[in-house]
Amino acid sequence: MKRIFTSFVLVFGLLNISKAQLTLIHYWNFNNFTTVGVLGDPTQIPPITADYSIFSPNPATLYYRPLPGVSSAYQSYWDFLSPGDTTNCRNGAAIGNCLRPRYMDSMQLKFQIPSTGYKNLVFTYVVERSGSGPQRNSYAYSVDAGNTWKTSGLSIPNSPVVATAVPFDSVSIQITDPLADNNPNLYFRIVGDSVVTALKGNNRIDNITVEGTKITVTPVKLLSFNGLKVEKQIKLNWSYTNPVEVKCFVVEHSINGKEFNSLSTVSFEDNKSNIYTESYTDRNPVAGVNYYRLKIVDNNGSVSYSEIISLVNKATASISVSPNPVSEVLHLSHNLNTSTVSTVTVYSAEGNKLLTNNITGQAGDISVNIKKLKSGSYILVLDNTVERVSTKFIKQ
């Protein structure tokens, strides 16, 4: 096929971001592929994994597929030509092969380019056309793994592809849609428009890069975390700023200040204020010292913790156990009103619930069979709808 050359180079650089600010995320140079064409049903053309990806395992993949609505019997293929070009070359790669998508009429180059952890994305490639190849390329992107496609969030809606004596021209497209940032399901595609002769011609493409700036998130700043005893309950309050990536707060409780259990999850709701406040009421604190902390969960799954605070809940009820240490049956004495539902619960020293018994209406001495427990230290909690008391015992 005859190749046409002109004496000028077009460079598209409609970018608002300095190259120095960008990190290479994905890169294809095709140097490791042969020039043997892949013929037949284009839906069976094998994909090409990126030569480099910042992610491991590498999820960046290039597909050559018919556009929606085109018959799968359409005979297109791609092969690889030498030489390619050094423009936009990365990682010290030498000049090698370039990609030649054949018969681009009604075809698309579709790229799977996850951007997790990155924003301000820029897609760059170098391209040359044959005499009857597509004279323009148009672009689209998808934020939902290729289910729907958009063009409004691109810095270049389409661009000419001019054959030149210096073979390749560079094209850079900035994806300006915030939904494309930090997106594991981001896709991009190139479509060859204005084919000189239908079903003929090609573009030669090389050194495809996807770049972006790394997202740095300032952690949430917890301004205060405190509690207040209100009658027989404990109300916790906290305030914070910069909730950029906060998903939720988990209120955790402990009776020894070491092992914590989750009481409740408080989801973050953005009210666009400078300082945010939240609260939670523990309606059944144990008698004695109660320890609390906040588990702060980010959208990416990372976790941080607040300081531990303690509040004393003076008991009006009393509880005692015997014998202690105990082998099989633990005898429990208390002065709680058990006319309402009361339960006896045994926890491990780590805070794991091991057994629970309903003791409604049982006043005075209560027997609890702990024969199946392993030797060690345990915590027994007795509570009803009004009061909650605890004590420790040792299983021999």
VENWOPE-V442584 format. One record per residue. N is the residue number from 1. OMEGA is omega in degrees with one decimal (none if undefined). D_LAST is the distance of its C-alpha to the last C-alpha in Angstrom with 1 decimal. Layout:
# VENWOPE-V442584
N|OMEGA|D_LAST, N|OMEGA|D_LAST
This chain:
# VENWOPE-V442584
1|-175.9|89.7, 2|179.0|91.7, 3|-178.2|90.0, 4|-178.9|91.5, 5|169.9|91.1, 6|-170.6|92.0, 7|178.9|92.1, 8|-177.5|89.5, 9|174.2|85.7, 10|177.4|83.9, 11|179.3|80.6, 12|-177.2|78.5, 13|-177.2|76.3, 14|-175.7|75.7, 15|177.0|72.5, 16|-173.5|71.3, 17|176.6|68.7, 18|177.5|69.4, 19|-178.8|68.6, 20|-179.4|66.9, 21|-172.2|64.2, 22|174.0|63.4, 23|177.2|60.8, 24|-178.9|61.5, 25|179.7|59.2, 26|-177.8|60.9, 27|173.4|63.9, 28|172.7|66.1, 29|171.7|68.9, 30|-178.0|69.5, 31|-176.8|70.4, 32|-178.4|68.2, 33|-179.6|70.0, 34|-179.3|73.2, 35|179.7|76.4, 36|-179.7|76.1, 37|175.9|76.3, 38|-173.4|73.9, 39|172.3|76.1, 40|-178.6|75.6, 41|-176.4|73.6, 42|176.6|72.4, 43|179.9|69.2, 44|177.7|68.3, 45|-176.1|69.1, 46|178.9|65.9, 47|179.0|64.3, 48|175.4|64.2, 49|-178.9|61.1, 50|175.9|61.7, 51|177.1|62.5, 52|171.0|60.2, 53|179.7|57.5, 54|-180.0|55.2, 55|176.9|52.5, 56|-2.6|50.5, 57|-172.9|50.8, 58|179.4|54.4, 59|-176.1|55.0, 60|-172.2|58.6, 61|178.4|61.0, 62|179.0|64.7, 63|171.7|66.3, 64|-169.9|70.0, 65|173.9|70.3, 66|172.1|73.0, 67|178.7|73.1, 68|179.1|71.9, 69|178.7|74.6, 70|-177.6|76.0, 71|178.2|76.2, 72|179.2|73.7, 73|179.7|76.8, 74|-172.2|78.2, 75|173.8|78.9, 76|176.5|77.4, 77|170.6|75.6, 78|172.7|74.9, 79|-172.0|75.6, 80|-177.4|75.5, 81|173.7|78.5, 82|2.9|79.1, 83|170.9|79.6, 84|-177.5|77.4, 85|179.0|77.4, 86|178.0|75.7, 87|-178.4|75.8, 88|178.5|72.3, 89|-178.0|71.0, 90|175.3|67.5, 91|176.4|65.2, 92|-178.6|68.3, 93|178.0|69.2, 94|174.1|72.7, 95|-177.1|75.3, 96|-178.6|74.7, 97|168.0|74.8, 98|179.0|75.0, 99|176.4|74.1, 100|174.6|77.0, 101|-174.6|76.2, 102|174.7|79.1, 103|-171.1|80.9, 104|178.5|78.9, 105|179.0|80.8, 106|177.5|78.2, 107|177.9|75.3, 108|168.2|72.5, 109|-174.3|70.4, 110|-175.3|67.0, 111|169.6|64.3, 112|-172.2|60.6, 113|180.0|59.8, 114|-176.0|56.4, 115|-176.8|56.4, 116|178.5|52.7, 117|-176.5|52.4, 118|179.3|56.2, 119|179.5|59.1, 120|-170.0|62.9, 121|178.9|63.4, 122|176.7|66.6, 123|-177.2|67.7, 124|174.5|70.4, 125|174.0|72.4, 126|-170.4|75.8, 127|174.2|78.2, 128|178.2|81.7, 129|170.7|83.6, 130|-175.1|86.1, 131|-177.4|89.5, 132|179.9|88.5, 133|179.7|84.8, 134|-178.6|83.2, 135|176.7|85.0, 136|171.0|82.2, 137|172.9|78.4, 138|-169.4|76.5, 139|174.2|72.8, 140|178.0|70.0, 141|-179.6|66.2, 142|177.6|63.3, 143|-178.5|60.1, 144|173.7|58.7, 145|174.6|58.8, 146|178.6|62.5, 147|176.4|62.5, 148|-175.5|64.9, 149|-179.1|67.2, 150|175.9|68.6, 151|-172.3|71.3, 152|-178.7|71.5, 153|-179.1|68.8, 154|-178.5|70.7, 155|178.7|73.0, 156|-179.7|75.6, 157|173.8|76.3, 158|-176.8|78.3, 159|177.0|80.2, 160|174.8|83.2, 161|-172.9|82.9, 162|174.7|85.9, 163|-174.9|86.9, 164|176.7|87.8, 165|168.3|89.2, 166|-153.2|86.0, 167|-167.1|84.0, 168|172.3|81.0, 169|-179.2|80.6, 170|178.7|77.3, 171|177.2|75.8, 172|-179.3|72.9, 173|176.7|71.5, 174|176.2|69.1, 175|-171.5|66.6, 176|-179.0|66.6, 177|178.6|64.5, 178|179.2|61.1, 179|177.5|59.5, 180|179.4|60.1, 181|175.4|58.1, 182|-173.0|54.5, 183|178.8|55.0, 184|-176.6|53.4, 185|-177.9|55.9, 186|175.2|59.1, 187|178.0|62.2, 188|178.5|65.7, 189|175.4|68.9, 190|178.4|72.4, 191|177.4|75.3, 192|-179.4|78.7, 193|173.7|81.4, 194|177.3|85.2, 195|-176.1|85.5, 196|178.2|89.1, 197|-176.3|89.4, 198|176.5|87.1, 199|-179.7|84.6, 200|173.6|85.6, 201|-177.7|84.8, 202|164.8|81.6, 203|172.9|80.0, 204|-170.4|78.6, 205|-179.3|75.4, 206|172.4|73.4, 207|179.2|70.8, 208|178.8|68.8, 209|169.0|66.4, 210|-177.8|63.9, 211|178.0|63.1, 212|175.9|61.4, 213|-177.3|59.8, 214|179.2|56.1, 215|175.6|54.4, 216|-175.9|52.7, 217|173.9|50.7, 218|-176.7|50.0, 219|176.5|46.4, 220|179.2|46.1, 221|180.0|46.4, 222|-176.9|43.9, 223|-179.4|45.9, 224|174.0|43.4, 225|-177.4|39.9, 226|-179.2|39.0, 227|-178.8|37.6, 228|176.1|38.6, 229|-179.7|37.0, 230|-174.1|39.2, 231|-178.0|38.3, 232|-179.6|34.8, 233|175.8|35.1, 234|179.8|35.1, 235|179.1|38.0, 236|178.4|37.9, 237|173.8|41.2, 238|178.2|42.3, 239|-174.4|45.6, 240|175.5|46.7, 241|176.5|49.8, 242|-179.6|50.8, 243|-170.7|48.7, 244|-174.5|50.6, 245|-176.6|47.9, 246|174.6|45.2, 247|-178.0|43.9, 248|170.9|41.3, 249|174.9|38.7, 250|178.0|35.1, 251|-177.9|33.6, 252|-175.1|29.9, 253|177.5|27.4, 254|175.7|24.3, 255|178.0|22.2, 256|179.1|21.3, 257|-178.2|24.5, 258|-179.6|23.0, 259|-175.0|21.9, 260|173.2|24.7, 261|179.2|25.5, 262|175.1|29.0, 263|-175.8|30.6, 264|175.0|34.2, 265|179.5|36.8, 266|-177.6|40.1, 267|177.9|43.0, 268|174.5|45.7, 269|-175.0|49.1, 270|177.0|52.1, 271|174.1|54.3, 272|178.5|56.4, 273|179.0|55.7, 274|179.0|55.2, 275|-178.6|52.0, 276|177.2|49.4, 277|177.8|47.0, 278|177.6|44.0, 279|175.4|41.6, 280|179.4|38.5, 281|173.4|37.1, 282|-174.6|33.4, 283|-179.8|33.7, 284|176.7|30.1, 285|178.4|28.7, 286|173.9|25.4, 287|-177.5|25.8, 288|-174.9|25.8, 289|174.4|26.5, 290|179.5|27.3, 291|-178.8|28.0, 292|170.4|30.6, 293|177.2|32.3, 294|171.2|35.0, 295|-175.5|34.8, 296|-175.3|38.5, 297|178.0|39.4, 298|179.3|42.8, 299|179.8|45.0, 300|176.5|44.5, 301|179.7|40.7, 302|-172.2|40.0, 303|170.8|37.4, 304|-175.2|37.3, 305|173.3|35.4, 306|169.4|36.5, 307|177.8|35.1, 308|174.5|32.1, 309|-179.4|33.0, 310|176.4|31.0, 311|-177.8|31.9, 312|174.8|30.5, 313|-177.5|30.4, 314|-175.0|30.5, 315|168.8|28.6, 316|178.1|30.4, 317|178.3|27.4, 318|-179.0|24.3, 319|175.0|20.8, 320|-179.7|17.9, 321|176.6|14.5, 322|-13.6|12.8, 323|179.8|10.7, 324|12.5|9.0, 325|-176.2|6.1, 326|-179.4|5.8, 327|-173.6|5.2, 328|-175.2|8.6, 329|179.1|11.2, 330|179.2|11.5, 331|-173.1|14.9, 332|175.0|17.1, 333|-177.3|20.3, 334|175.8|23.0, 335|178.0|26.8, 336|172.0|27.7, 337|-177.0|30.6, 338|176.4|29.4, 339|171.1|33.0, 340|-176.7|32.8, 341|174.6|30.2, 342|179.3|26.7, 343|171.0|23.6, 344|-179.0|19.9, 345|178.2|18.7, 346|178.7|15.3, 347|170.5|15.8, 348|177.9|14.1, 349|178.7|14.7, 350|177.7|17.8, 351|179.4|19.1, 352|178.6|18.9, 353|-176.1|19.0, 354|177.4|16.5, 355|178.2|17.3, 356|179.9|19.8, 357|174.6|21.0, 358|-176.8|24.5, 359|-177.8|24.6, 360|175.6|28.4, 361|-178.8|29.8, 362|177.8|26.6, 363|174.3|26.8, 364|-173.0|24.6, 365|179.5|21.3, 366|-179.6|19.7, 367|178.9|16.9, 368|-179.4|14.9, 369|-178.5|13.2, 370|-176.3|10.3, 371|-175.0|9.6, 372|179.8|11.2, 373|175.6|9.3, 374|178.0|7.9, 375|179.5|5.0, 376|-178.9|6.8, 377|-177.9|9.0, 378|178.0|11.0, 379|177.8|14.3, 380|-179.4|15.5, 381|176.3|19.3, 382|-179.7|21.6, 383|169.4|25.2, 384|-176.1|28.6, 385|-175.9|32.0, 386|-174.3|32.4, 387|-179.4|29.3, 388|180.0|25.9, 389|-178.2|23.1, 390|175.1|19.6, 391|178.7|16.6, 392|173.0|13.3, 393|-179.0|9.8, 394|175.0|6.3, 395|-179.9|3.8, 396|none|0.0
